[in-house]
Amino acid sequence: MRNDKVFPIITLCGSSKQKADYEHWHKTLTLQGNCVLGISIYYGVENPNYNEENDTKKLLEAIHRQKIRMADEVVFIMKPDGTLGKHSTEELEYAKSLGKEIRYVYSVVGYE
């Protein structure tokens, strides 16, 4: 059976150190009937030089900005203390500059 329904596109944003939260919200938002775009590489978890600017990090940031442009809504996962990190704040400003609908969700797992 073919289903031609168009599902809202949501892009998840937040610290790439929050892998468990990304997985939780990706699943939750998908089961609510959304097409969810998130990060594919948890750079903050997988790379010991997370804060170092390099070509890989620049590539991942550019791809994620394209996902923001594609989104109907951008959902930001707040850190356990209720804040956003530097890069997430930059993504928030970018999403706002594009007139994207913004929503905030909160860490359910947390991270170190």
N, C-alpha and C positions, 0 to 999 in steps of 0.2 A: 504494500500500500504506500503510495506516495503522499507525502505531506508537504504542501507548498507554503505553509505558514512562515511568515517572516518574524524571526525572534529579535528582540532588542539586543544590540551589541553593547556589552559592558567591558571596559578595560579596567583591570585591577591595578592599583598603584600602592606602593608602600616599600618599606625596607626589604632588600633582598636577603636580609638576615632572618626574616620572618617566614621561613619556608612552610612551617606547619600552619600558620595563619593563612597564607596564600592558598594552600591545599584545602583548608576548611571552607574559605569563602568562595573559592572556585567551584567546589562541589555544591555548596548551598545555593549560590546564585544560578548555577546551571539547572538545578532541580526546581528552581522557581520559574524556569522557562526563558532563560537568557542565553545568548551566545556569548561566552566569557573569554576574553583575551587576557592573558597574564604574562608573566615572565617565564621563559623556558630554562634559563640558567640562573641559579641562585648564587649570583656572583659574590655576595657578601658572606655566604657560607663556604663556598668552594674556593675562594681566592684569598690567601693570607695577605695579599697586598691590595686589599679592597679599595683603599682611599687613593691609591696611586693611579694617575691618569695614564692610560695606554690605549692602543688601537682597539683592543677587544672591548674595553669598557665604553669607548666612544661609539663603537658599532652597536653594542647592546642598547645604549641610550638612544641612538637614532632610530633603531627598530621600535623601541618602546614608544617614542614620540609618534611614530606612524600609527601605532595601535591606538594612541590617544586620539589622533585625527580621525580614525575609522569609527570611533565609538559614538553611540548615542548618549551614553552616560559613562562617567568616570567615577569609580568607587575607590576611595582611599582608605587603606587599612591603617588605623592609628596605632602607634606604638603603645605598649602597656601603660605608659605614663600619660597617654592621651595626646601626644604630640606627633608631629611628622618630622622626619629627618631633613637634612639639607636638600638632597636630590628630590625627595618626594614633594617638598615645598616648591621647588622649581617646577616640577611636573604639574602641581596644583595651579601655579600661576599661568603655565602654558595652557592648561585645559580651560581656565577661566578666560584667557585671551581669545580662545576659539569659540567662546560662548557655550561650552559643553555643560550639560547638566552634571552636577557634582553631588556625591553622597559620601558620607563617612560611616565606616563600620569600625568596630573595635577589636583589638587583639583578644582572641579567646584562648590562646595558648601561651603567648608571650615568647620571648627569646632572650638569649644572653648577649 
